[in-house]
Amino acid sequence: MKVSRIATVGALTGSAVLVLSAPAFAHVSVQPEGTAAKGGYAVVDFKVPNERDDASTTKLEVTLPTDHPLASVMPQPVDGWKVVVTRSKLAKPIESHGKKISEAVTKVTWTATGKGIEPGYFQKFPLSIGALPEDTDELVFKAIQTYDNKEVVRWIEVPEDGAEEPENPAPVLALAAASEDGHHGSGAAEDAAEESKEAPAAAEAADSGDSSDTTARVLGIVGIVVGVLGTAYGVVAGRRRTSA
């Protein structure tokens, strides 16, 4: 009897250890490089792990939110992958930087041109996005992961507050509050816009400086010439008076 009880307890303990030590399954997620602040721009990475031991991930489709459309979406090239950006008409136009936007990027698709994401590896897919909405705390991106054995995993279930994480959760980007000084972020698109504004002023200042330098040089040369001519005239006049 005692031996039977000990065996039963040992079996239950072993099962518990196996359950507790089993790692949580990884899934497609999204994280910002730095801070994703409301009203600003950010570079975000979609992290895609390979969850299979006998297949490679060869395709990723990310659907962008239509309830909070993004006016600017630019993918960064990824070696070994072809990217296609899909734009669609918006049911309701939005306003960005004083301009009305009637269409926006609704899906970005990466397709492997080589081996893809092999077992035991993961890949990051960067996107520059903005301007981020100011009336929500998060953005939900639904993703579809395809393997070379034709298996498709849909990461489209929206997590709910207070509930357990769903089996196939959609990537969720948390948005930070905009800073008090009104600066919303320093994404690549925002930095490029600022640089393009500063370039004409810098060029104008450089042209003005070059013009001033040229004028000074010309006046200096004219002064030297006038001085030489005056000296020569004085010498000639003196000789004439002496000979007279």
C-alpha positions as CSV (number, residue, x, y, z in Angstrom):
1,M,0.0,0.0,0.0
2,K,2.8,2.4,1.0
3,V,4.7,1.6,-2.2
4,S,1.6,2.3,-4.3
5,R,1.0,5.6,-2.6
6,I,4.6,6.6,-3.1
7,A,4.5,5.7,-6.8
8,T,1.3,7.7,-7.2
9,V,2.7,10.8,-5.5
10,G,5.9,10.5,-7.5
11,A,3.9,10.3,-10.8
12,L,1.8,13.4,-9.9
13,T,4.9,15.3,-8.8
14,G,6.7,14.4,-12.1
15,S,3.7,15.6,-14.1
16,A,3.6,18.9,-12.2
17,V,7.2,19.5,-12.9
18,L,6.7,18.9,-16.6
19,V,3.8,21.3,-16.7
20,L,5.5,24.0,-14.8
21,S,8.8,23.7,-16.8
22,A,7.1,23.6,-20.2
23,P,8.0,26.9,-22.0
24,A,5.2,29.2,-23.2
25,F,4.8,29.1,-26.9
26,A,6.3,32.1,-28.7
27,H,4.2,34.1,-31.0
28,V,4.4,37.0,-33.5
29,S,4.8,40.3,-31.5
30,V,5.5,44.0,-32.1
31,Q,7.8,46.3,-30.2
32,P,8.9,49.9,-30.8
33,E,12.6,50.8,-31.2
34,G,12.6,53.4,-28.5
35,T,9.3,55.0,-27.7
36,A,6.0,54.9,-29.6
37,A,4.4,58.2,-28.4
38,K,0.9,59.3,-29.3
39,G,0.8,61.8,-32.2
40,G,4.4,61.0,-33.3
41,Y,6.3,58.6,-35.4
42,A,8.1,55.4,-34.5
43,V,10.0,52.5,-35.9
44,V,8.4,49.2,-34.8
45,D,9.8,45.6,-35.2
46,F,7.5,42.6,-35.9
47,K,9.3,39.7,-34.3
48,V,8.5,36.3,-35.9
49,P,9.8,33.1,-34.2
50,N,9.7,29.8,-36.0
51,E,7.7,27.4,-33.8
52,R,8.1,24.3,-35.9
53,D,11.0,21.8,-35.9
54,D,10.4,20.5,-39.4
55,A,9.3,23.6,-41.4
56,S,10.5,27.2,-42.2
57,T,8.5,30.4,-42.1
58,T,8.3,31.7,-45.7
59,K,5.6,34.4,-45.5
60,L,4.3,37.1,-43.1
61,E,1.2,39.2,-43.6
62,V,0.6,42.1,-41.2
63,T,-2.8,43.9,-41.4
64,L,-2.8,47.4,-40.1
65,P,-5.7,48.8,-38.1
66,T,-8.4,50.5,-40.1
67,D,-10.0,52.1,-37.1
68,H,-6.9,54.2,-36.6
69,P,-5.3,54.3,-40.1
70,L,-1.7,55.4,-40.4
71,A,-0.8,58.0,-43.1
72,S,2.8,57.0,-43.3
73,V,4.1,53.4,-43.4
74,M,7.5,52.6,-44.8
75,P,9.1,49.2,-44.6
76,Q,12.9,48.7,-44.1
77,P,14.5,46.2,-46.5
78,V,15.2,42.8,-45.1
79,D,17.8,40.6,-46.7
80,G,16.2,37.5,-48.2
81,W,12.7,38.9,-48.2
82,K,10.5,40.6,-50.8
83,V,8.1,43.2,-49.3
84,V,4.7,44.3,-50.8
85,V,2.8,47.3,-49.4
86,T,-1.0,47.3,-50.0
87,R,-2.9,50.6,-50.0
88,S,-6.7,50.9,-49.8
89,K,-9.3,53.6,-49.8
90,L,-10.5,54.7,-46.4
91,A,-14.1,54.6,-45.5
92,K,-13.6,57.8,-43.7
93,P,-10.7,60.2,-44.7
94,I,-8.4,61.3,-42.0
95,E,-6.4,64.5,-41.5
96,S,-2.6,64.5,-41.1
97,H,-0.4,67.6,-40.9
98,G,-3.2,69.7,-42.3
99,K,-3.9,67.4,-45.2
100,K,-6.8,65.1,-45.8
101,I,-5.8,61.5,-46.4
102,S,-8.3,59.4,-48.4
103,E,-6.2,56.2,-48.6
104,A,-3.7,54.4,-46.3
105,V,-1.6,51.3,-46.1
106,T,-3.8,48.5,-44.9
107,K,-1.4,45.5,-45.3
108,V,2.3,44.7,-45.5
109,T,3.4,41.3,-46.8
110,W,6.9,39.8,-46.6
111,T,7.7,36.8,-48.7
112,A,11.0,34.8,-48.4
113,T,13.2,34.7,-51.5
114,G,15.5,32.1,-49.9
115,K,15.2,29.7,-47.0
116,G,13.1,32.0,-44.8
117,I,13.1,31.6,-41.1
118,E,14.5,28.1,-40.3
119,P,13.7,26.1,-37.2
120,G,15.4,27.5,-34.1
121,Y,15.6,31.1,-35.5
122,F,13.5,34.2,-35.5
123,Q,13.4,37.3,-37.8
124,K,12.5,41.0,-37.2
125,F,10.6,43.0,-39.8
126,P,10.9,46.8,-39.2
127,L,8.3,49.4,-40.2
128,S,8.4,53.2,-39.8
129,I,4.8,54.3,-39.0
130,G,3.0,57.5,-38.1
131,A,1.5,59.7,-37.2
132,L,0.4,57.6,-34.3
133,P,-3.2,58.2,-33.0
134,E,-3.8,60.3,-29.9
135,D,-7.2,58.9,-29.0
136,T,-6.1,55.3,-28.1
137,D,-3.6,53.6,-25.9
138,E,-2.8,50.7,-28.2
139,L,-2.8,49.5,-31.8
140,V,-3.7,46.0,-32.8
141,F,-2.0,44.4,-35.8
142,K,-3.3,41.1,-37.0
143,A,-0.7,38.8,-38.5
144,I,-0.7,35.6,-40.6
145,Q,2.4,33.3,-40.6
146,T,2.9,30.8,-43.4
147,Y,5.3,27.8,-43.3
148,D,6.8,26.1,-46.3
149,N,4.7,23.0,-45.6
150,K,1.6,25.1,-46.3
151,E,0.7,25.4,-42.7
152,V,-0.9,28.7,-41.8
153,V,-1.0,30.2,-38.3
154,R,-3.4,33.2,-37.8
155,W,-2.3,35.6,-35.0
156,I,-5.6,37.5,-35.0
157,E,-7.2,37.0,-31.6
158,V,-7.5,40.3,-29.8
159,P,-6.5,40.1,-26.1
160,E,-9.1,41.4,-23.6
161,D,-8.4,43.1,-20.3
162,G,-8.7,40.7,-17.3
163,A,-8.9,37.6,-19.5
164,E,-6.3,35.0,-20.2
165,E,-4.1,35.4,-23.2
166,P,-5.8,33.8,-26.2
167,E,-4.1,30.8,-28.0
168,N,-3.2,32.9,-31.1
169,P,-2.9,36.5,-29.8
170,A,-2.6,39.4,-32.3
171,P,0.5,41.7,-31.9
172,V,-0.4,44.7,-29.8
173,L,1.6,48.0,-29.8
174,A,1.3,50.0,-26.6
175,L,1.4,53.8,-27.1
176,A,3.1,56.1,-24.7
177,A,1.8,59.5,-23.7
178,A,3.1,62.5,-25.7
179,S,5.7,64.5,-23.9
180,E,4.7,67.7,-22.2
181,D,6.9,69.9,-24.5
182,G,4.9,68.8,-27.5
183,H,7.6,66.6,-28.9
184,H,5.9,63.3,-30.1
185,G,8.9,61.3,-31.1
186,S,11.9,61.2,-33.3
187,G,11.2,58.5,-35.9
188,A,13.1,58.4,-39.2
189,A,10.2,60.0,-41.2
190,E,10.0,62.9,-38.7
191,D,13.7,63.5,-38.7
192,A,13.9,63.4,-42.4
193,A,11.1,66.0,-42.6
194,E,12.9,68.3,-40.2
195,E,16.1,68.0,-42.1
196,S,14.4,68.8,-45.4
197,K,13.0,72.0,-43.8
198,E,16.4,73.1,-42.5
199,A,18.3,72.4,-45.7
200,P,17.0,75.4,-47.8
201,A,17.8,77.9,-44.9
202,A,21.3,76.4,-44.5
203,A,21.9,76.7,-48.3
204,E,20.7,80.3,-48.3
205,A,23.0,81.2,-45.5
206,A,25.9,79.5,-47.3
207,D,25.1,81.4,-50.5
208,S,24.9,84.7,-48.6
209,G,28.3,84.0,-47.0
210,D,29.9,83.1,-50.3
211,S,28.5,86.3,-51.9
212,S,29.9,88.5,-49.1
213,D,33.3,86.9,-49.4
214,T,33.4,87.5,-53.1
215,T,32.4,91.1,-52.8
216,A,35.1,91.7,-50.2
217,R,37.8,90.2,-52.5
218,V,36.7,92.3,-55.5
219,L,36.8,95.5,-53.4
220,G,40.2,94.6,-52.1
221,I,41.6,94.0,-55.5
222,V,40.1,97.3,-56.8
223,G,41.7,99.1,-53.8
224,I,45.1,97.7,-54.6
225,V,44.9,98.6,-58.3
226,V,43.8,102.2,-57.4
227,G,46.7,102.5,-55.0
228,V,49.2,101.3,-57.6
229,L,47.9,103.7,-60.2
230,G,48.1,106.6,-57.7
231,T,51.7,105.8,-56.9
232,A,52.7,105.6,-60.5
233,Y,51.0,108.9,-61.3
234,G,52.8,110.6,-58.4
235,V,56.2,109.3,-59.6
236,V,55.6,110.5,-63.2
237,A,54.4,113.9,-62.0
238,G,57.5,114.2,-59.8
239,R,59.8,113.5,-62.7
240,R,58.1,116.1,-64.9
241,R,58.6,118.8,-62.3
242,T,62.3,117.8,-61.9
243,S,63.0,117.9,-65.6
244,A,61.2,121.3,-65.9
